[in-house]
C-alpha cells in the first residue's frame, strides 16, 4: 500500500541522536518522536491508513496520511488497499468509514469520542419525530449516528446541503436533521421551508458575539469566516460562510491578510501551514473560556492512536442490515452530487 508519509530513512534521521559541534553529547530523542516512529512501524505492520479530522490536535494531524472533513476522509480511505483504517475523529465519522469500507477494520482511538450533535438526535426519538411527519422527505446531516442515517432518505454535508435541497421537488415537505443552525442557513439559501430537528453542536453554540465584535474592533480589516453550524446572530457577522474545507480554501483565495475564524480552532493548524503569512484569530467562548475546543475530538491522543493500532481495538462493529440501510442515503447523496 502506498501511503504518503515518512520513509524509514526519514524517520530514522528524525529520531537519531544529534551531535552538536561544541559538545559531542547525544540530544535525547523526544517522547513524541519516539511514539511517532512506533506508530509508523505499526501502520506498516498492520497495513493501516491513518485519518485525522481538521479538529484533531496538531501532532495527530501531522502524523496522519490524510487530513480533512469526515466524508472526504472516509472516501479517501475506501480507495486505498489498507486493511485497517484508524479514524482520528469522533464516533459517527468512524461509523461512516465502516459503512463505506465494510470489509476493512475501522478503529477509533477513543471509543468515548462522541459528538454532542449526534447525541442530540437519538434514533428512537428521531423515529417518533418521523412518524409525526410521514409525508416528509428526510435529509440528515452526516454528523449523525448510523442508526439515524438508516432512517434518512438523503445524507448531506455542510458543503453540499444547499445544492442537494435545491434538487428536491418543491412540493415535497422536508425534514432536516439534526443541526438546526445548519438547517436555518440552508433555508435562507434555498428559500425552502424545512422542518428542523432541534439539535446543535456544543462548540458552535458557545461562540461569543461580543468576542467577535471585540476582535473586529481590534482588527477592522479582518474578514469573519464562519461554519454554518454557528448560531444565526454570528452568521450575520460573517463575510464568508462555508464548511471546514471551504473555510480553509477561502483563507488561500481571499485577498484579506487577517481572518477571524468561527469554527473549532483545530483548523488553524492547517490554515497556518497553507497561509503562514496571514493573521488568524480564533474566537473564545461566551465566558472567555476555551470551550471552542471540542472536548470529544481532544480525547484522541498519540498514545491512544498507538495503542489502538497495536491492539486493533476499539473497533467499530455494525450489523449488516444497519450498514446496508445507512449506506443507501449516502449513496444517493453521492449520486446527486455528480
Buried (B, 14 or more C-beta within 10 A) or exposed (E): EEBEBBEEEEBEEBBEEEEEEEEEEEEEBEEEBEBBBBBBBBBEEBBBBBBBBBBBBBBBBBBBBBBBBBBBBBBBBBEBEBBBBBBBBBBBBBBBBBBBBBEBBBBBBBBEBBBBBBBBBBBEEBEEBBEEEEEBBBBBBBBBBBBBBBBBBBBBBBBBBBBBBEEBEEEEBBBBBBBBBBBBBBBEBBEBEBBBBEBBBBBBBBBBBEBBEEBBEEBEEBBBBBBBBBBEEBBEBBBBBBBBBBBBEBBEEBEBEBBBBBBBBBBBBBBBEEBEEBEBBBBBBBEEEEBBBBEBBBBBBBEBBBBBBEEBEBBBEBEEEBBEBBBBBBBBBBEBEE
